[in-house]
Each structure stands twice: as structure tokens, then as C-alpha cells.
């Protein structure tokens, strides 16, 4: 009996001694790490895995051959696990940090290596799809044109096409809300006899590419394009009803939907819902066209009516804030409609790169970047080079990086391929053939989530050839 008790006391004493040793080691290592802090951004995936593996091996060696019972081993295991967690916490890395965080850290250091999850998209504007001037407007002719786009984009290292499917309050697909686009039918409202969006989704997915449906939310007609509006266009429907005539606005050389009215916002949101419901698109995107002017006469009637009602219960918003509230209402409604159909389909916006310009035209990008329920990704159009005297590329990129407060929001950078080697911005785009590739490297350095290039037509051609080839080297 005494021997058994003595034996148990020895085991207990061993456990206590081992626990004390570990505690001392924890204290020493903790202080050492605190003295020499380690940035999480300097640890690559491979390095982290190696460190964790060494810790596990060390733990195994420390208890091997001790003859401890399972319960005792579990107790020590807990202590060692806490020790590992403490070291990770002190080093600035959590034991529960997702793999993506380590990948981002590696990306920030490397700054050059492409990642499988990195967005590498090219915008395909309606001009690139235009069949209105073609003698052959058949489905076969359209597919030939689009298949060339797919093949070229893929050869350049792209993984996504952002295709303009609703450029002028119309549709490149059969819609219950909008007339056929003149882009495919020749004249707005004319059925081309096939479904272009269905064909484009099939072509993209068949080539291993994703496709985002690009929608211009407010534009109906600009500078005579399209030259003819369909008789069933909402512009004519609402203009013919006195109580709804302000739902659409003639301003300057264009016609626009007025987002101040719920019925207008419903139309736009329902149209997006229709796309997501009927097609296997991989995303939906709004571009940067919101209010076309800052002047008060654009929507004077709607704002006056709002002020009359608001004064009954409080103080009305000023014009600029009221407009931003209208756009926010539209954006959040579109977001909800998309998620009500397919939760995994992302909704994004590609605003102008100048935040002040966005603010002036009703785009509340700060809210979109910080609050849930607006967008899943933001892609500012950073169409500047590093020598831009007003807004250099790196300054703009860092500004947008700092705007991101919503941890679930993806940040992509819009890259101006069309400006490469051009006379734009006082000829500064001719200074080097590696401006675009340097922008990609900078974006990776500050851990953006990818890039969108404007536009498809500039991926080929003598003007941009050298710049594009340098980008391709990075993307591939």
C-alpha cells in the first residue's frame, strides 16, 4: 500500500515538475518574443507550417518515454497547446488565423507571384460586342466574335470576363423588364432570335472562365446612342403618365432613370434579380455612372417634394446627402435581391478612382467599403500612372486600401490598359513599357485581391503590345 502511494506521489511529482518547466519556458519565450516582435506579414505559408511542425515535434519528444498515463499526457498536452498558442499570439499570429491570412502575408512580401484566387478580369464593353453594324447578325456570327474574346482573354492570363449586358436600360438577353439592346438586334426592341447572355455564359464556363454581368443602372440614352428607343421602353411609359413623368429625366445630351423614386429602384433591382435567377453568372457589377451632374436642376422637382415631406417631421438632408441616400437605397436593394436568389453570387461596383468625384456624383463609397449589405467587392478605376501630378497611382491605391473596413469585402484595382503608351496625361504613359506591370506588382504588395483591366480591345494592338506582354508575364 505504501509503495503504491509512493509510486503515485512520484508520478504526481513528475507531472508537477514538468508543468513547472513548461511554465518557465513559456515565460522566457514570451518575454523574448515581446522583446523582438515578429510581423505576421513576414511569415510565409511555408515558414509558418515549418514552425508549427517543429513545435509539434518538440512536444512529442518532451513526453516520449515518460510512462505517464493518458490523463496525465492530456494535461501536459493542454499546457503545451496553450504554450504554442501563447507564442503565436505574442508573435502576432493567431492559432486560428485562416489560411488566406497567411497567403495575403506571403503576397505582401513577394508582390509578384500570381495566386489561383486572384481576380484577373477584363472588362468587355458593349462596343466590343456590337453587332448593329454587321451584315451578318446571326447567332453564329455573334458566337464567333465572343469566342475570339474568350480565347484572347484566356491567353492573356485572365480568369474572368466582366461583360456589359445592360448598357442603356436595355438587355442582351430576353427580359421581362427591359427591351432588347440594339447591340444585338440592330435596333432597340428587335429580337435577335437567340439569347446572347446564355451563349456568353456557356462559352466562358466552357473555357474555364467566370463571367460577371455588367449593368449600367441609370443610363437610358447618351449622345444619340442608341439612336432609337423601343416603343415599350420605360422612358416612354413613364413620360406619358403625368404623375410619373419625373421618373425619367432628360438632361444635357442624355436620358436617365431618377433613383429618387422607389418604383424606379424596384425596376433596376428586379432587372438584376432576373439576371441572377435566369443565368449562371458568377457575379454582377455596376459601373461608375450614377448622377450625371452636381447641378440642382437635374432632379429639382423630386428634391423639392422630398423637402416638403421631410420638414413635417424634421430637417431635410441637403441635396448631395439626399442623392447619396437614394443611391445607397438602390445599391442595398440590389444586394438583397441578388442574395435572395443566390447567396453566393457576388455584387460589386467599379467607381471612379477619385473618391471625391464619387462622393460628388452620389456614390457613397465610404459606406460601401465599411458596412455590410452593400457590395461584396469594390473595384476603383485607378486610371492613373505613378507620375500623375494630381493623383498618383500608389496614392490612390493606398487611399482605397485604407477605406476598406468591412473584412469580408474584396478590393480589386481597375487598370487602364487603354492608356498604355498613349498621349494621355501629358504623355506620361510613354515613359515606360512597364507601368501596368508595376501597378500589378504594387497592388500585390499592398495585398489587394486582384485586378480588372480596361478593356478587352486593348489587350491586342501595337499601341499596348509591350505593356500587355509585361503584364501577361506576371499573370501567368
BELMO-V817613 format. One record per residue. N is the residue number from 1. PSI is psi as a letter, one per 30 degrees, with the letter a starting at -180 (none if undefined). NEAR is the number of other C-alpha atoms within 12 Angstrom. D_CENTER is the distance of its C-alpha to the mean C-alpha in Angstrom with 2 decimals. Layout:
n psi near d_center
N PSI NEAR D_CENTER
N PSI NEAR D_CENTER
//
This chain:
n psi near d_center
1 e 7 72.05
2 e 8 71.98
3 e 9 70.61
4 e 10 67.77
5 e 11 66.92
6 e 12 67.20
7 e 14 64.83
8 e 17 62.28
9 e 15 62.65
10 e 17 61.98
11 e 21 58.78
12 e 21 57.67
13 e 16 58.57
14 e 22 56.55
15 e 27 53.50
16 e 18 53.94
17 e 16 54.49
18 e 26 51.40
19 e 26 49.32
20 e 17 50.78
21 e 19 49.95
22 e 28 46.32
23 e 22 46.15
24 e 17 47.62
25 e 20 45.22
26 e 26 42.27
27 e 18 43.63
28 e 18 44.26
29 e 24 40.86
30 e 26 39.07
31 e 17 40.98
32 e 16 40.42
33 e 21 36.63
34 e 20 36.69
35 e 12 38.76
36 i 13 36.41
37 k 20 32.81
38 k 18 30.32
39 k 22 26.69
40 f 27 24.29
41 f 27 22.36
42 g 24 25.49
43 k 28 25.84
44 l 25 24.47
45 e 25 24.09
46 e 16 27.48
47 e 18 29.11
48 e 27 28.10
49 e 16 29.39
50 e 14 32.59
51 e 20 33.21
52 e 23 32.75
53 e 15 35.02
54 e 15 37.69
55 e 22 37.69
56 e 19 38.21
57 e 15 41.02
58 e 19 42.62
59 e 25 42.65
60 e 18 44.29
61 e 12 46.97
62 f 21 47.79
63 f 26 48.89
64 k 15 50.28
65 g 10 54.07
66 f 18 54.54
67 g 16 55.82
68 l 24 53.82
69 l 18 53.49
70 e 12 50.19
71 e 14 49.97
72 e 23 50.58
73 e 27 48.05
74 e 16 45.41
75 e 20 46.26
76 e 31 45.91
77 e 26 42.68
78 e 17 41.22
79 e 26 42.42
80 e 31 40.94
81 e 25 37.59
82 e 24 37.58
83 e 30 38.55
84 e 32 35.61
85 e 24 33.23
86 e 26 34.93
87 e 30 34.53
88 e 30 30.81
89 e 23 30.42
90 e 28 32.57
91 g 28 30.66
92 g 26 27.40
93 k 30 26.08
94 k 22 26.28
95 f 23 27.94
96 g 14 25.18
97 k 19 22.23
98 l 13 19.89
99 e 18 19.79
100 e 20 16.14
101 e 26 17.36
102 e 29 20.02
103 e 33 17.81
104 e 33 15.73
105 e 31 19.19
106 e 30 20.39
107 e 35 17.49
108 e 28 18.32
109 e 25 21.90
110 e 25 21.75
111 g 29 19.13
112 f 29 19.88
113 k 28 19.56
114 k 34 16.92
115 l 26 15.66
116 f 17 15.57
117 f 21 12.22
118 k 33 10.60
119 k 36 8.27
120 i 39 10.91
121 l 38 10.54
122 k 43 12.99
123 k 45 13.26
124 j 37 16.46
125 l 32 17.94
126 f 33 20.88
127 e 23 23.31
128 f 30 22.64
129 f 39 23.58
130 j 30 26.47
131 f 30 29.54
132 f 27 31.48
133 g 16 33.58
134 k 18 34.19
135 e 13 37.64
136 j 19 36.34
137 g 28 33.72
138 l 22 34.06
139 e 25 31.49
140 e 18 32.68
141 e 23 32.10
142 e 33 28.55
143 e 29 27.80
144 e 21 29.37
145 e 28 27.11
146 e 34 23.90
147 e 29 25.08
148 e 23 25.58
149 e 36 21.97
150 e 42 20.91
151 e 26 23.51
152 e 28 22.70
153 e 39 18.95
154 e 30 19.78
155 f 23 22.54
156 g 31 20.25
157 g 34 18.16
158 l 42 15.18
159 f 37 13.90
160 k 41 11.98
161 k 48 13.22
162 j 50 11.58
163 k 44 14.94
164 j 39 16.33
165 f 51 18.32
166 i 46 19.31
167 f 41 20.06
168 h 44 23.09
169 h 42 23.45
170 a 47 24.42
171 k 45 23.26
172 h 44 23.23
173 l 39 24.33
174 k 30 27.16
175 k 30 26.20
176 f 21 28.23
177 e 26 26.73
178 k 38 26.27
179 l 37 28.66
180 k 39 28.25
181 k 43 26.67
182 f 39 29.15
183 e 39 26.86
184 f 45 28.23
185 f 37 31.42
186 e 30 32.75
187 k 27 33.28
188 k 33 31.10
189 f 33 32.27
190 k 28 33.75
191 k 28 32.84
192 f 31 32.26
193 g 19 33.68
194 l 23 30.72
195 j 28 27.15
196 e 41 24.79
197 e 39 21.57
198 e 26 23.39
199 e 28 24.47
200 e 42 21.09
201 e 36 19.55
202 e 24 22.67
203 e 30 22.64
204 e 34 19.10
205 e 24 19.74
206 f 16 23.21
207 g 25 21.97
208 g 21 19.56
209 l 32 16.41
210 l 33 13.63
211 k 43 13.31
212 k 43 10.93
213 j 46 13.21
214 k 38 12.77
215 k 42 14.84
216 j 36 16.59
217 e 44 17.67
218 f 40 20.78
219 k 36 22.33
220 e 43 25.49
221 k 34 27.34
222 k 24 27.28
223 h 16 30.21
224 g 14 31.88
225 k 26 28.96
226 l 32 29.52
227 f 20 33.25
228 k 28 34.16
229 k 30 32.55
230 k 29 33.52
231 f 19 36.28
232 g 22 34.21
233 k 30 31.32
234 f 37 30.53
235 e 35 31.41
236 e 24 35.01
237 e 20 35.09
238 e 23 34.14
239 f 22 36.11
240 f 17 39.18
241 j 14 39.03
242 e 12 40.16
243 f 14 38.40
244 g 24 35.04
245 f 24 35.49
246 f 33 33.18
247 f 34 30.26
248 k 38 29.77
249 k 35 30.45
250 k 26 32.05
251 k 26 31.08
252 b 16 31.95
253 g 16 31.42
254 l 25 28.93
255 k 32 28.64
256 l 37 25.88
257 k 45 25.23
258 j 41 25.98
259 g 39 23.43
260 f 38 26.21
261 k 29 27.64
262 e 21 26.62
263 e 22 27.84
264 e 33 25.55
265 e 29 22.47
266 e 28 23.80
267 e 30 24.10
268 e 43 20.52
269 e 36 19.21
270 e 29 21.86
271 e 35 20.86
272 e 49 17.30
273 e 34 18.96
274 e 30 21.31
275 e 40 18.77
276 e 37 17.27
277 e 23 20.84
278 f 21 22.45
279 k 31 20.07
280 h 27 18.36
281 l 39 15.02
282 g 34 12.10
283 l 38 9.65
284 k 48 10.19
285 k 44 8.93
286 k 45 11.03
287 a 38 11.94
288 g 36 13.65
289 j 31 17.01
290 c 38 18.23
291 k 40 21.76
292 f 34 23.46
293 l 24 25.83
294 f 23 26.80
295 k 17 30.38
296 f 20 31.88
297 f 18 33.57
298 e 30 30.47
299 h 33 30.55
300 e 21 33.76
301 e 23 35.26
302 e 29 32.38
303 e 29 32.10
304 e 21 35.89
305 e 17 35.99
306 e 25 33.32
307 e 20 35.37
308 e 16 38.54
309 e 15 37.14
310 e 16 35.40
311 f 13 38.65
312 f 11 40.44
313 f 10 38.63
314 a 11 37.17
315 k 13 35.75
316 l 21 33.31
317 l 20 30.02
318 l 16 30.26
319 e 29 28.90
320 e 25 25.68
321 e 20 24.84
322 e 32 25.90
323 e 38 23.60
324 e 30 20.58
325 e 28 21.82
326 e 33 22.01
327 e 41 18.43
328 e 30 17.31
329 e 31 19.64
330 e 39 18.16
331 e 41 14.49
332 e 30 15.65
333 e 31 17.99
334 e 40 15.58
335 e 38 13.48
336 e 29 16.88
337 e 33 18.06
338 e 37 15.32
339 f 26 15.90
340 f 19 19.61
341 e 22 19.58
342 j 25 17.17
343 f 19 15.63
344 f 18 13.49
345 j 33 11.75
346 k 34 8.15
347 k 44 7.90
348 l 38 5.48
349 k 47 7.27
350 i 43 8.12
351 l 40 10.97
352 l 35 13.73
353 f 39 13.78
354 j 30 16.88
355 e 31 16.30
356 e 19 19.85
357 e 23 19.46
358 e 33 16.61
359 e 30 18.95
360 e 27 21.81
361 g 32 20.35
362 g 37 19.47
363 j 43 15.80
364 i 39 15.86
365 f 40 12.73
366 e 28 14.50
367 e 29 14.81
368 e 42 11.26
369 f 34 10.36
370 f 26 13.44
371 k 22 14.42
372 l 22 13.73
373 g 29 13.91
374 d 37 11.78
375 l 43 8.09
376 f 39 6.15
377 l 40 2.74
378 k 47 4.17
379 i 46 5.34
380 k 46 9.03
381 j 35 11.59
382 i 40 13.63
383 h 39 16.53
384 l 37 19.10
385 l 43 21.09
386 f 27 22.54
387 g 23 25.73
388 k 21 24.44
389 f 15 26.98
390 e 16 25.01
391 i 22 21.55
392 l 23 21.35
393 e 34 18.15
394 e 31 18.48
395 e 26 19.26
396 e 33 16.25
397 e 41 13.91
398 e 28 15.80
399 e 25 15.77
400 e 38 12.03
401 e 33 12.26
402 f 20 15.08
403 f 25 13.46
404 j 32 11.31
405 f 19 13.82
406 j 23 12.11
407 f 18 12.34
408 f 21 10.24
409 k 30 7.02
410 k 34 4.51
411 j 42 5.00
412 l 39 5.14
413 k 48 8.45
414 k 44 10.03
415 k 44 13.47
416 i 39 16.64
417 e 44 18.55
418 f 31 20.82
419 f 33 22.21
420 k 42 23.29
421 g 30 27.06
422 l 25 27.47
423 g 14 29.54
424 l 20 26.60
425 h 22 26.66
426 h 16 30.37
427 g 17 30.12
428 f 22 28.14
429 f 29 25.98
430 g 23 29.22
431 f 20 29.93
432 l 21 28.27
433 g 26 26.91
434 g 28 24.45
435 e 37 22.34
436 e 45 19.19
437 e 32 19.83
438 e 26 20.43
439 e 43 17.07
440 e 46 15.45
441 e 33 17.91
442 e 35 17.23
443 e 41 13.47
444 e 38 14.55
445 e 28 17.31
446 g 32 15.35
447 h 39 13.06
448 l 41 9.61
449 g 39 7.63
450 a 42 8.09
451 l 50 8.85
452 k 46 9.27
453 k 47 12.96
454 j 37 14.98
455 a 35 16.86
456 e 39 18.57
457 f 30 22.02
458 g 33 21.83
459 f 40 21.26
460 l 25 25.01
461 l 18 27.82
462 e 16 30.11
463 e 22 28.33
464 g 31 25.17
465 e 25 26.76
466 e 25 27.24
467 e 37 23.84
468 e 41 22.10
469 e 28 24.47
470 e 28 23.63
471 e 35 19.89
472 e 29 20.84
473 e 23 22.91
474 e 30 20.00
475 f 35 17.75
476 none 20 20.76
//
